[in-house]
Amino acid sequence: MFHGLEFALDLGLRCVIIEGDNKSISQKLNSHSIDLSEIGPIIRDIKQFQRNFTSCEVSFIGRNGNRPAHALASEGLRCFADRSWVEEAPNFVRSLTDQDCRFCDPP
């Protein structure tokens, strides 16, 4: 998550939405209290880095509701090099995104 925020800042993005499939981490990042758990220092660092953005929302999206992110994470485990896509996503991600959008409410 931290590296994703760094990448977003490097791209010049000012408003970001972080969607994660770990409910506990999403809750910790949205909490105003100090996290005393083992990952507290990491949560603190992410919260501090979020201040670089005009808007930085964190939301929990279950794995079933965010298959593109899960597919990308799985792909990342198989790769040894960093990869990023800014304009176009890989075909397997676009396909999953199209499928996910069918279940979204229109704005």
MDTraj code that builds the backbone (N, CA, C; nanometers):
import mdtraj as md
import numpy as np

residues = "MET PHE HIS GLY LEU GLU PHE ALA LEU ASP LEU GLY LEU ARG CYS VAL ILE ILE GLU GLY ASP ASN LYS SER ILE SER GLN LYS LEU ASN SER HIS SER ILE ASP LEU SER GLU ILE GLY PRO ILE ILE ARG ASP ILE LYS GLN PHE GLN ARG ASN PHE THR SER CYS GLU VAL SER PHE ILE GLY ARG ASN GLY ASN ARG PRO ALA HIS ALA LEU ALA SER GLU GLY LEU ARG CYS PHE ALA ASP ARG SER TRP VAL GLU GLU ALA PRO ASN PHE VAL ARG SER LEU THR ASP GLN ASP CYS ARG PHE CYS ASP PRO PRO".split()
xyz = np.array([
    [0.0823, -0.1181, 0.0000],
    [0.0000, 0.0000, 0.0000],
    [0.0877, 0.1258, 0.0000],
    [0.1919, 0.1221, 0.0815],
    [0.2801, 0.2381, 0.0905],
    [0.3449, 0.2666, -0.0444],
    [0.3926, 0.1610, -0.1101],
    [0.4583, 0.1798, -0.2401],
    [0.3587, 0.2292, -0.3447],
    [0.2349, 0.1845, -0.3347],
    [0.1315, 0.2336, -0.4256],
    [0.1076, 0.3823, -0.4072],
    [0.1088, 0.4275, -0.2819],
    [0.0929, 0.5708, -0.2545],
    [0.2127, 0.6501, -0.3057],
    [0.3323, 0.5947, -0.2887],
    [0.4514, 0.6620, -0.3425],
    [0.4412, 0.6762, -0.4941],
    [0.3965, 0.5707, -0.5589],
    [0.3818, 0.5718, -0.7042],
    [0.2778, 0.6758, -0.7460],
    [0.1657, 0.6804, -0.6750],
    [0.0609, 0.7782, -0.7058],
    [0.1138, 0.9205, -0.6912],
    [0.1921, 0.9442, -0.5873],
    [0.2494, 1.0773, -0.5666],
    [0.3486, 1.1111, -0.6776],
    [0.4306, 1.0140, -0.7169],
    [0.5257, 1.0353, -0.8268],
    [0.4545, 1.0692, -0.9574],
    [0.3342, 1.0137, -0.9755],
    [0.2560, 1.0430, -1.0959],
    [0.1877, 1.1793, -1.0885],
    [0.1935, 1.2416, -0.9710],
    [0.1308, 1.3721, -0.9551],
    [-0.0158, 1.3656, -0.9178],
    [-0.0629, 1.2480, -0.8771],
    [-0.2029, 1.2352, -0.8367],
    [-0.2223, 1.3033, -0.7018],
    [-0.3322, 1.3730, -0.6866],
    [-0.3586, 1.4450, -0.5617],
    [-0.4754, 1.3848, -0.4838],
    [-0.5648, 1.3178, -0.5535],
    [-0.6796, 1.2532, -0.4897],
    [-0.6746, 1.1045, -0.5230],
    [-0.6678, 1.0204, -0.4215],
    [-0.6576, 0.8766, -0.4451],
    [-0.7579, 0.8008, -0.3590],
    [-0.7949, 0.6856, -0.4081],
    [-0.8802, 0.5932, -0.3338],
    [-0.8047, 0.4616, -0.3253],
    [-0.7840, 0.4147, -0.2037],
    [-0.7165, 0.2874, -0.1806],
    [-0.8242, 0.1849, -0.1480],
    [-0.8279, 0.0789, -0.2259],
    [-0.9195, -0.0302, -0.1982],
    [-0.8368, -0.1516, -0.1597],
    [-0.8704, -0.2099, -0.0461],
    [-0.7966, -0.3267, -0.0008],
    [-0.8897, -0.4375, 0.0433],
    [-0.8405, -0.5622, 0.0382],
    [-0.9241, -0.6747, 0.0782],
    [-0.8935, -0.7217, 0.2205],
    [-0.8189, -0.6412, 0.2963],
    [-0.7919, -0.6722, 0.4356],
    [-0.8701, -0.5724, 0.5212],
    [-0.9793, -0.6211, 0.5786],
    [-1.0689, -0.5335, 0.6544],
    [-0.9991, -0.4707, 0.7747],
    [-0.9160, -0.5478, 0.8427],
    [-0.8463, -0.4983, 0.9609],
    [-0.7554, -0.3802, 0.9261],
    [-0.6790, -0.3927, 0.8186],
    [-0.5884, -0.2843, 0.7794],
    [-0.6677, -0.1618, 0.7356],
    [-0.7772, -0.1829, 0.6623],
    [-0.8615, -0.0699, 0.6215],
    [-0.9146, 0.0039, 0.7438],
    [-0.9594, -0.0717, 0.8442],
    [-1.0106, -0.0098, 0.9663],
    [-0.9008, 0.0652, 1.0406],
    [-0.7823, 0.0072, 1.0469],
    [-0.6706, 0.0729, 1.1152],
    [-0.6336, 0.2040, 1.0461],
    [-0.6349, 0.2040, 0.9122],
    [-0.5998, 0.3257, 0.8389],
    [-0.7076, 0.4328, 0.8508],
    [-0.8311, 0.3921, 0.8765],
    [-0.9398, 0.4888, 0.8923],
    [-0.9583, 0.5333, 1.0371],
    [-0.8930, 0.4654, 1.1291],
    [-0.9071, 0.4966, 1.2710],
    [-0.8254, 0.6207, 1.3081],
    [-0.8770, 0.6956, 1.4039],
    [-0.8050, 0.8133, 1.4530],
    [-0.7209, 0.7805, 1.5772],
    [-0.7301, 0.6555, 1.6229],
    [-0.6528, 0.6177, 1.7412],
    [-0.5163, 0.5622, 1.7003],
    [-0.4259, 0.5601, 1.7961],
    [-0.2911, 0.5084, 1.7729],
    [-0.2970, 0.3561, 1.7722],
    [-0.2367, 0.2958, 1.6731],
    [-0.2353, 0.1504, 1.6601],
    [-0.1161, 0.0952, 1.7375],
    [-0.1446, 0.0146, 1.8381],
    [-0.0393, -0.0422, 1.9217],
    [-0.0050, -0.1860, 1.8829],
    [-0.0573, -0.2321, 1.7709],
    [-0.0290, -0.3686, 1.7268],
    [0.1117, -0.3777, 1.6674],
    [0.1499, -0.4980, 1.6270],
    [0.2823, -0.5188, 1.5670],
    [0.3016, -0.4367, 1.4404],
    [0.1918, -0.4145, 1.3674],
    [0.2042, -0.3384, 1.2424],
    [0.1752, -0.1898, 1.2629],
    [0.1636, -0.1495, 1.3879],
    [0.1370, -0.0093, 1.4195],
    [0.2324, 0.0885, 1.3530],
    [0.3634, 0.0623, 1.3559],
    [0.4564, 0.1553, 1.2905],
    [0.4330, 0.1675, 1.1394],
    [0.3950, 0.0579, 1.0759],
    [0.3666, 0.0627, 0.9318],
    [0.2399, 0.1432, 0.9066],
    [0.1380, 0.1205, 0.9884],
    [0.0126, 0.1959, 0.9761],
    [0.0409, 0.3444, 0.9957],
    [0.1223, 0.3779, 1.0963],
    [0.1574, 0.5178, 1.1221],
    [0.2270, 0.5796, 1.0011],
    [0.3215, 0.5064, 0.9413],
    [0.3932, 0.5581, 0.8242],
    [0.2989, 0.5824, 0.7068],
    [0.2062, 0.4894, 0.6846],
    [0.1107, 0.5063, 0.5746],
    [0.0215, 0.6265, 0.6010],
    [-0.0285, 0.6396, 0.7251],
    [-0.1139, 0.7542, 0.7591],
    [-0.0393, 0.8860, 0.7390],
    [0.0842, 0.8885, 0.7798],
    [0.1636, 1.0102, 0.7638],
    [0.1828, 1.0418, 0.6154],
    [0.2087, 0.9402, 0.5353],
    [0.2299, 0.9621, 0.3922],
    [0.1015, 1.0071, 0.3233],
    [-0.0136, 0.9645, 0.3740],
    [-0.1419, 1.0044, 0.3160],
    [-0.1597, 1.1561, 0.3189],
    [-0.0913, 1.2231, 0.4069],
    [-0.1038, 1.3691, 0.4179],
    [-0.0498, 1.4413, 0.2951],
    [0.0247, 1.3706, 0.2099],
    [0.0759, 1.4301, 0.0866],
    [-0.0338, 1.4520, -0.0172],
    [-0.1518, 1.3969, 0.0067],
    [-0.2603, 1.4035, -0.0897],
    [-0.3697, 1.4984, -0.0421],
    [-0.4364, 1.5607, -0.1368],
    [-0.5516, 1.6444, -0.1050],
    [-0.6619, 1.5580, -0.0456],
    [-0.6788, 1.4410, -0.1037],
    [-0.7794, 1.3460, -0.0576],
    [-0.7228, 1.2055, -0.0718],
    [-0.7373, 1.1263, 0.0332],
    [-0.6893, 0.9875, 0.0294],
    [-0.7882, 0.9023, 0.1086],
    [-0.8747, 0.8329, 0.0368],
    [-0.9767, 0.7492, 0.0994],
    [-0.9290, 0.6046, 0.1040],
    [-0.9639, 0.5365, 0.2116],
    [-0.9316, 0.3946, 0.2255],
    [-1.0621, 0.3200, 0.2437],
    [-1.0847, 0.2180, 0.1615],
    [-1.2075, 0.1402, 0.1761],
    [-1.1783, -0.0086, 0.1639],
    [-1.2591, -0.0851, 0.2342],
    [-1.2490, -0.2306, 0.2294],
    [-1.3371, -0.2819, 0.1168],
    [-1.2782, -0.3615, 0.0310],
    [-1.3519, -0.4286, -0.0760],
    [-1.3141, -0.5758, -0.0664],
    [-1.4101, -0.6597, -0.0368],
    [-1.3810, -0.8022, -0.0259],
    [-1.3202, -0.8574, -0.1537],
    [-1.2437, -0.9631, -0.1401],
    [-1.1737, -1.0213, -0.2547],
    [-1.2702, -1.0552, -0.3679],
    [-1.3901, -1.1026, -0.3338],
    [-1.4871, -1.1363, -0.4383],
    [-1.5348, -1.0127, -0.5128],
    [-1.5267, -0.8973, -0.4497],
    [-1.5705, -0.7735, -0.5136],
    [-1.4587, -0.6979, -0.5812],
    [-1.3378, -0.7507, -0.5739],
    [-1.2253, -0.6798, -0.6351],
    [-1.1284, -0.7812, -0.6966],
    [-1.1812, -0.8572, -0.7893],
    [-1.1009, -0.9616, -0.8526],
    [-0.9825, -0.9070, -0.9310],
    [-0.9932, -0.7886, -0.9931],
    [-0.8746, -0.7372, -1.0638],
    [-0.7546, -0.7171, -0.9709],
    [-0.7783, -0.6629, -0.8521],
    [-0.6682, -0.6409, -0.7574],
    [-0.6084, -0.7739, -0.7131],
    [-0.6948, -0.8718, -0.6892],
    [-0.6459, -1.0035, -0.6482],
    [-0.5632, -1.0669, -0.7603],
    [-0.6104, -1.0534, -0.8839],
    [-0.5371, -1.1095, -0.9982],
    [-0.4009, -1.0419, -1.0143],
    [-0.3971, -0.9097, -0.9960],
    [-0.2695, -0.8377, -1.0059],
    [-0.1738, -0.8782, -0.8939],
    [-0.2276, -0.8952, -0.7734],
    [-0.1428, -0.9374, -0.6613],
    [-0.0865, -1.0772, -0.6871],
    [-0.1698, -1.1659, -0.7385],
    [-0.1231, -1.3011, -0.7710],
    [-0.0168, -1.2971, -0.8796],
    [-0.0375, -1.2136, -0.9800],
    [0.0609, -1.1975, -1.0874],
    [0.1918, -1.1420, -1.0314],
    [0.1818, -1.0490, -0.9378],
    [0.3009, -0.9900, -0.8774],
    [0.3856, -1.0914, -0.8030],
    [0.3210, -1.1918, -0.7447],
    [0.3956, -1.2963, -0.6741],
    [0.4763, -1.3828, -0.7703],
    [0.4314, -1.3901, -0.8951],
    [0.5014, -1.4718, -0.9950],
    [0.6123, -1.3952, -1.0663],
    [0.6150, -1.2646, -1.0520],
    [0.7123, -1.1819, -1.1248],
    [0.8275, -1.1427, -1.0330],
    [0.9413, -1.1200, -1.0934],
    [1.0576, -1.0776, -1.0160],
    [1.0923, -0.9316, -1.0410],
    [1.0230, -0.8679, -1.1338],
    [1.0509, -0.7278, -1.1668],
    [0.9271, -0.6436, -1.1388],
    [0.9490, -0.5171, -1.1068],
    [0.8373, -0.4254, -1.0872],
    [0.7727, -0.3956, -1.2210],
    [0.6402, -0.3887, -1.2202],
    [0.5665, -0.3510, -1.3407],
    [0.4571, -0.2542, -1.3009],
    [0.4270, -0.1629, -1.3912],
    [0.3164, -0.0699, -1.3665],
    [0.2505, -0.0365, -1.4992],
    [0.1217, -0.0071, -1.4903],
    [0.0446, 0.0318, -1.6078],
    [-0.0276, 0.1605, -1.5722],
    [-0.0136, 0.2605, -1.6550],
    [-0.0761, 0.3891, -1.6264],
    [-0.1951, 0.4126, -1.7187],
    [-0.1770, 0.3943, -1.8466],
    [-0.2829, 0.4213, -1.9438],
    [-0.3701, 0.2988, -1.9701],
    [-0.3079, 0.1865, -1.9945],
    [-0.3791, 0.0646, -2.0321],
    [-0.3452, -0.0469, -1.9339],
    [-0.4463, -0.1186, -1.8912],
    [-0.4246, -0.2341, -1.8042],
    [-0.4101, -0.3593, -1.8905],
    [-0.3474, -0.4628, -1.8372],
    [-0.3385, -0.5887, -1.9118],
    [-0.4787, -0.6427, -1.9431],
    [-0.4897, -0.7199, -2.0491],
    [-0.6203, -0.7714, -2.0918],
    [-0.6915, -0.8495, -1.9826],
    [-0.6179, -0.9323, -1.9062],
    [-0.6846, -1.0117, -1.8029],
    [-0.7443, -0.9222, -1.6941],
    [-0.6839, -0.8074, -1.6696],
    [-0.7369, -0.7142, -1.5696],
    [-0.8592, -0.6417, -1.6253],
    [-0.8529, -0.5987, -1.7496],
    [-0.9681, -0.5301, -1.8108],
    [-1.0893, -0.6211, -1.8140],
    [-1.0677, -0.7470, -1.8456],
    [-1.1780, -0.8425, -1.8493],
    [-1.2428, -0.8566, -1.7115],
    [-1.1611, -0.8715, -1.6087],
    [-1.2139, -0.8836, -1.4720],
    [-1.2817, -0.7550, -1.4270],
    [-1.2273, -0.6405, -1.4658],
    [-1.2879, -0.5118, -1.4304],
    [-1.4247, -0.4985, -1.4951],
    [-1.4342, -0.5360, -1.6218],
    [-1.5638, -0.5324, -1.6905],
    [-1.6652, -0.6204, -1.6191],
    [-1.6223, -0.7386, -1.5753],
    [-1.7126, -0.8283, -1.5033],
    [-1.7545, -0.7678, -1.3700],
    [-1.6609, -0.7080, -1.2968],
    [-1.6931, -0.6455, -1.1683],
    [-1.7907, -0.5299, -1.1856],
    [-1.7748, -0.4526, -1.2921],
    [-1.8603, -0.3352, -1.3147],
    [-2.0059, -0.3736, -1.3366],
    [-2.0295, -0.4931, -1.3819],
    [-2.1673, -0.5378, -1.4039],
    [-2.2459, -0.5442, -1.2735],
    [-2.1748, -0.5570, -1.1629],
    [-2.2408, -0.5704, -1.0334],
    [-2.2396, -0.4410, -0.9523],
    [-2.1899, -0.3329, -1.0121],
    [-2.1835, -0.2039, -0.9428],
    [-2.3105, -0.1241, -0.9675],
    [-2.3467, -0.0458, -0.8683],
    [-2.4585, 0.0463, -0.8865],
    [-2.4107, 0.1654, -0.9669],
    [-2.4927, 0.2151, -1.0593],
    [-2.4509, 0.3346, -1.1353],
    [-2.4409, 0.4551, -1.0431],
    [-2.3534, 0.5514, -1.0784],
    [-2.3362, 0.6699, -0.9920],
    [-2.4608, 0.7555, -0.9854],
])
top = md.Topology()
chain = top.add_chain()
for i, resn in enumerate(residues, 1):
    res = top.add_residue(resn, chain, resSeq=i)
    for name in ("N", "CA", "C"):
        top.add_atom(name, md.element.get_by_symbol(name[0]), res)
traj = md.Trajectory(xyz[None], top)
